[in-house]
Every structure is written in C-alpha cells, then in structure tokens.
Amino acid sequence: MAGGEGWDYSDTNYIVLGMIVERVTGRRYYDEVKRRLLGPLKLRRTFPSDSRRIPGLAQGYAGADNPFGGTDAMIARDGRFAINPQFEWTGGGIASTAEDLARWARALYEGRAFDRALMPQVLDGVAAKLGPGVKYGLGVIIRETEAGPAYGHSGFFPGYLTEMAYFPDLRAAVAVQVNTSAPRSTGKPLSRFLTDFAAIIREESRQDTKSSAGSLRRGTGPAGTPLR
C-alpha cells in the first residue's frame, strides 16, 4: 500500500513514537509513563513488560503448537516467559488489570489524562479494517454500538487478549481480559462482551431513573406535605 492510499494498524508507528519520547525527554519511556500517568492517576497495578519475569502475572495459554514459543502455557515453571515480552515496548508492552484499564479509559476519554483540548483531534478517526463502520483515531478504536459510540482499544499478546471501551453516553468504561489467545477460545469477540456489559449498565441506569422518579411522585414535602 502506497502512502496516502489507505490505513492499517501497525505497532511500528508506536515504536517510532516511543523513540521520539525518549529522545525529547532524555528519559526512559517507562519512567515517563509512570511519572506522567500511572502515578498521578493512581494506576498502581499497571507495570512495564520489560522482563521475562513479571510478578503477579496470570498464566497465559496460546494454544498447542502456536508460533510463539511452541507451547500452550506461555509461562514456564521457573516463572519465565516462553518468549521475551520486551519486543512489544511502546507497541503495548504493559501488564495491567481490568480494573486499572477501565479507570484508564475513563481518565483518557474524559480528558483527564491529557489536555482536554486534544480530544477532538484524538477522536477524528479514519476508516479502519477492524470491522464494519469502525474508525481509528489517535490510538483509539471508534465504534458505533447498541449502547452508543464507544472509544477504546484491543490488545494481543501470546496467551492473552484484552479489550477496553468507554461509552460516553453512559459515562462508563468497561475492560475485559482473558488469559488465552487460542483461536475461537472466547466464543465471540471480546468487543461483543463489552457492548453486552454496556447494555446491562444502560438498562440498570434506566431502572434507577424510573425508580427515582417514582419515589419522587410518591414522596412527601416538608412537614409531610404530599408532593405534586
């Protein structure tokens, strides 16, 4: 594909960005992420994947005879990865929890992680080969779902799959992680799980609104005066 003829995802662009970050700041990328983002946002269970030993990481399964190390289990008995996770670096070399990812999604897409004025540019997406009607902005997958627009991203590492999304209409973020990357192991795309959860949140919100309205109509005012 020649320049200007289309778009496709590539970790290489994020690797180049990481090199720029380190050249401009004079500091390690991981140090800058901790100082500027993880610390201020209190994401205490998010760590760099900069070693073949990552404390607390769940065992991941990539399927028998997979091309990434050739074994199903990706962590050996000695606690070392079958492959070196350092190759991901700024292309996704972060280990985290679903809770931290959801908190990160809210901070990012509500304009609290970076200058809120950047958000229109971040969300100015182009057509992407990630499904019907899907767009890709600046590090964000943009989808229209049954629960309204969704901003987020997916993640893949041998033995692990991740998906997170923020639903602005609900002001809610959802993240899902599974410790398998074997083909068809989850039954449906993880993005579908997110929209299912968002639909539950939307319905609960509607029920809460109805319940609050009903309580208001049946309630009383000062000194027991019925409300009208």
N, C-alpha and C positions, 0 to 999 in steps of 0.2 A: 504494500500500500504506500503510495507516494504521499508526501507531505500535503496536508490540506484536503485529502480525498476522503477522509473518514476518521473514525476514532476507535481505539480498542484499548483495553486495560493492560498496563504493564508495570510491574514492580520497579523496573529500571528507572522510571521517572522519579519514584520516591527515593531510590538510592542516590540519584543525582542531587535531589533536594537535600538529603542528609549531608552530602559532601559540601554543599553550599552553606548549610547551617554551621558546620564545624569550621569552615574557612572564615565566615563572617564573625562568629563569636569567639573563635580561638579555644573553644571548649568541646568536650565530647558531647555528641548528640544526646546520649542517655542522661548525662549530667544536666543538660539544658532542659530536657523534658521533666526531670524531677524538680528542678528549681522553678520553672515557669508554670508547670501544670499539675503534676502529681502532688506536690507539696501544698500549694495554695488551695487546690480542690479537695484535699484530704482523701485522695485515692490511695489508701495505704496497702491495698492488696494487688497492686499492679507493679510488675518488675520487668527488667530487661531480660530478654532471652539471649544472653551473651556468654553462655557456658553450656556444656553438655550435661551439667547438673543444675537443675532449677528446683530449689527446695519447695516442697509442698505441692508440686505439680502432679495431677492425677495421671495414671497410666492411660496412654492413648493407643488405639488399635487402628491400623491402616489396612487390614485385610491380608490374608495369606498371599505370599509371593508378590507383594506390592513392590514397586520400583524404588522405594525409599528405604533401603536397608534390607529388604527381602524378608522381613519378619513381621508378623501381625502386631505383636506388642512392641511399641516404639521405645520403651524404657527397659533396659536390661536389669538383671538382678542387682548389679552393682550401682544402680541409680543413674547410669549414663544413657543419654540418647543414642539410638542406633545411628543417627546422623548428627552432624553439628548444626544446631539451630542458629548459629551466628550468621549464616549466609542471608537470613532474612533482613537483619539490621533495620534500616528505616523503611523497608518494604512490609513491615508487620512484625518485627521482632520484639513483641511484647507479650508477656504472660499476665493474665488478669482473671478476674471473676465476673460472673454475670452481673452481680450487684454493682461492682465498680464500673462496668461497661455501661449499664443503664444510667448511672449517675453521670458518667462522662457524656453520654448522649444528650442529656438534659442541659448540662452546662454548655456544651458546644453549640447546640442548635437554638438555645435560648439567648445566645450572645454573651455568656458569662466567662467562657474560656478565652475568647479573643475579643477584640473591639467589635461591638455590635454592628458598627457601620460596614463591616466586611461581609455581613450575611447576604445581602442581595447578590454580590459577586459570587460567593460560595454556592448559592442555590441557582445560579444561572447555568443550567445544565444543557448538555447536548445529547442527541440520540445515542444510546449505547446498546451494544449487543449483549444485553443482560435480561432480555425478556420484552414482551410487547409493551410499548409505551414507556419503557424505562429510560431515564436520563442519568447522566453522570455530571456532577458539578466539580467543585474543587475538593476532592477527597470525599465525596458523598454520592450515594446512590439515591436517586429520587424516583419514587413510585407513587402511582395513584392506587389506593386500596379501598376496600369496602368501608374502612374506618377513616377515610380521608387521605390526604397526602402523607407520605412517610419519608423521612430523611434518615439515612443510616449507611451501614456498610456490612459486608460479609468478610469472613476471614477463613483461610485454609492453611493448615499445617499438617503434615503427615500424622494421622492419628487423631486429629481434632478439626471440628468445624464450629464456626461462630457466626452469629447474625445479631445485629442490633438495629433498632429503629426508634425514631422519635416521631410521635404523632402530634403535630402542632394543634390540631383541632381539639385534642383531648388533653394537651399539655402533659402527656405521659410518654415514658420511654420504656422499652422492653428489650431484654437481651436474652439470648439462648445460646448455650454452649453444650456440645456433646463430645464425648471422648472416643469418637470413631469417625474415620473418613472413608471407610469402606463403601464402595458404590451401593446406592439404594438402601443403605442401612437405616435411614431415618424414616422411610416410608413416603415422605413428601419433603419438599424443600423447606429449609429452616425458616425462610421468609414467610412461608404459609403459617407456621406456628405463631410468628409474631402478629400477623393480622388476626389470627384466631383469638389471641390474648387481648388484642386491642378491641375486638368486638365485644369481649366479655367486659372490659373496662368501660366501654361506651354504654353498654346495657346497664351496668351497675350504677353508672353516673345518672342515667335517665331515671332509674328506680329511686335513687336518692333524691333527685329533684322532685319527683312526684310525691314522695313521702314527706318532704319538707313542705311542699305546697299544701298537702292535705292537713298536716299538723297546724299550719298557719290558719287555715279556714276553720279548723275545729278548736283552735286555741282561745284564750281569753285575754283581754286587755287589762289595764290597771284596775285593781280592786274587783277583779272578776268580771269586768265588762266584756260581753261577747264581742269578738272581732267580726267585722263585716267585710 
